[in-house]
């Protein structure tokens, strides 16, 4: 069922991406020099769909990094809780061995 739903979403999305790429394959010039209109020093030409997909990928990466950094406190708390649980497990494992010795002494 899960594979069917994945295919139901991914196949139309792939078709849309292919149509978008074919419709926007003309080359555009991107200028990174805001001071020279006619002959910019920093410019390059690329198909429009490459620029659009590049912008989407960069946005996804920046969003992922932002989410990862914002979740830092939760990851830190989880590591702290894991260390505490490990310490409690070690204490609980050592306690049964200490109990018979305490009973014999009393």
C-alpha positions as MATLAB code, in Angstrom:
seq = 'XXXXXXXXXXXXXXXXXXXXXXXXXXXXXXXXXXXXXXXXXXXXXXXXXXXXXXXXXXXXXXXXXXXXXXXXXXXXXXXXXXXXXXXXXXXXXXXXXXXXXXXXXX';
ca = [
       0.000    0.000    0.000;
       2.803    2.387    0.909;
       4.608    1.692   -2.358;
       1.413    2.362   -4.295;
       0.934    5.726   -2.587;
       4.571    6.618   -3.234;
       4.172    5.783   -6.910;
       0.883    7.669   -7.011;
       2.729   10.799   -5.868;
       6.137   10.387   -7.527;
       5.025    9.460  -11.053;
       2.898   12.601  -11.594;
       5.626   14.690   -9.934;
       8.231   13.240  -12.315;
       5.990   13.990  -15.292;
       5.555   17.586  -14.118;
       9.328   17.976  -13.662;
       9.993   16.641  -17.173;
       7.362   18.946  -18.694;
       8.775   21.911  -16.778;
      12.312   21.101  -17.934;
      11.293   20.753  -21.584;
       9.222   23.959  -21.512;
      12.025   26.016  -19.909;
      15.142   24.812  -21.688;
      16.009   28.175  -23.255;
      19.190   29.745  -21.981;
      19.047   32.800  -19.714;
      21.880   35.041  -18.574;
      22.271   35.522  -14.842;
      24.214   38.631  -13.846;
      25.807   38.926  -10.438;
      27.099   42.439  -11.118;
      24.455   45.040  -10.189;
      26.513   48.039  -11.401;
      27.032   47.206  -15.097;
      23.930   46.580  -17.183;
      25.486   46.104  -20.598;
      28.622   44.070  -19.911;
      28.470   42.581  -16.449;
      31.726   41.234  -15.061;
      30.074   38.365  -13.211;
      27.533   36.612  -15.399;
      26.773   33.173  -16.747;
      24.238   31.573  -19.033;
      22.278   28.469  -18.081;
      18.947   26.880  -18.961;
      16.113   28.298  -16.894;
      15.098   24.907  -15.455;
      18.648   24.382  -14.128;
      18.464   27.706  -12.302;
      15.039   26.894  -10.878;
      16.069   23.440   -9.666;
      19.295   24.899   -8.276;
      17.301   27.472   -6.312;
      15.014   24.730   -4.970;
      17.966   22.563   -3.909;
      19.710   25.489   -2.202;
      16.457   26.380   -0.415;
      16.002   22.795    0.764;
      19.582   22.646    2.031;
      19.315   25.969    3.861;
      15.978   24.947    5.383;
      17.431   21.619    6.509;
      20.422   23.306    8.117;
      18.162   25.822    9.861;
      15.899   23.062   11.205;
      18.900   20.997   12.315;
      20.410   23.920   14.237;
      17.081   24.804   15.883;
      16.691   21.218   17.106;
      20.088   21.280   18.804;
      18.676   21.716   22.297;
      16.435   18.661   21.871;
      19.317   16.517   20.640;
      21.405   17.701   23.593;
      18.600   16.830   26.022;
      18.228   13.396   24.416;
      21.971   12.728   24.804;
      21.806   13.816   28.439;
      18.801   11.571   29.099;
      20.564    8.657   27.413;
      23.633    9.149   29.629;
      21.414    9.258   32.724;
      19.568    6.108   31.651;
      22.871    4.336   31.016;
      24.102    5.356   34.470;
      20.864    4.137   36.077;
      21.144    0.820   34.202;
      24.694    0.399   35.449;
      23.601    1.214   39.021;
      20.685   -1.228   38.778;
      22.980   -3.951   37.453;
      25.437   -3.416   40.307;
      22.741   -3.249   43.014;
      21.623   -6.931   43.080;
      25.228   -7.984   43.619;
      25.514   -5.612   46.583;
      22.211   -6.678   48.242;
      23.254  -10.182   49.389;
      26.444   -8.783   50.881;
      24.395   -6.209   52.820;
      21.992   -8.934   54.108;
      24.870  -11.122   55.271;
      26.398   -8.230   57.183;
      23.130   -7.505   59.044;
];
